[in-house]
């Protein structure tokens, strides 16, 4: 699955885009855990996960062909 990384999260992940192998019946919560296992510096960081350009909660399912984005906190003004 393709993962896009934005903002300060690129400093932790080390790149703006990468491909990660997905597992069957993956949920956003599983992805968060896998990211934390691979990048322990994410512990305590707040970020949102978008699936196919829509904000997703931890129970949302992810398919292998979905586009995932890691979004740092943002504010409007």
C-alpha positions in Angstrom: 0.0 0.0 0.0 1.2 3.5 -0.8 1.7 5.8 2.1 2.2 9.6 1.7 3.9 11.4 4.6 3.5 15.1 5.3 5.0 17.8 7.5 7.1 17.0 10.5 6.3 13.3 10.2 8.7 13.2 7.2 11.5 13.9 9.7 10.6 10.8 11.6 9.8 8.5 8.7 12.7 9.9 6.6 10.8 10.1 3.3 7.7 11.7 1.8 6.3 8.5 0.2 6.9 4.8 0.5 5.2 1.5 -0.1 4.4 -0.8 2.7 3.2 -4.4 2.5 -0.3 -4.7 3.7 -1.9 -7.5 5.5 -5.4 -8.9 4.9 -8.2 -7.3 6.9 -6.0 -4.4 8.0 -7.5 -1.6 10.0 -6.2 1.9 10.7 -5.4 0.8 14.2 -3.2 -2.0 12.9 -1.4 0.4 10.6 -0.8 2.7 13.5 0.8 -0.1 15.5 2.9 -1.3 12.6 4.1 2.3 12.0 5.0 2.6 15.7 6.9 -0.7 15.6 8.9 0.6 12.6 9.3 4.2 13.8 9.3 4.3 17.6 9.8 8.1 17.5 6.1 8.3 16.5 5.2 7.4 20.1 3.3 10.4 21.6 3.1 12.2 18.3 -0.4 13.3 17.2 -1.3 12.7 13.6 -4.3 11.8 11.5 -4.5 9.1 8.9 -6.5 9.6 5.7 -7.5 6.7 3.5 -8.2 7.6 -0.1 -8.3 11.3 0.8 -10.8 10.9 3.6 -10.0 11.1 7.3 -10.3 7.6 8.9 -10.9 6.5 12.4 -9.0 3.5 13.9 -11.7 1.0 12.9 -11.7 1.9 9.2 -10.6 -0.9 7.0 -7.7 -0.6 4.6 -7.3 -2.4 1.3 -4.0 -3.0 -0.4 -4.8 -0.6 -3.2 -5.8 2.3 -0.9 -3.8 5.5 -0.8 -2.8 6.3 2.8 -1.7 9.7 4.1 -0.1 10.5 7.4 -1.1 14.1 8.3 0.4 16.1 11.2 -1.8 18.4 13.3 -2.9 21.4 11.4 -4.9 24.6 12.3 -7.0 27.0 10.2 -6.9 30.7 10.3 
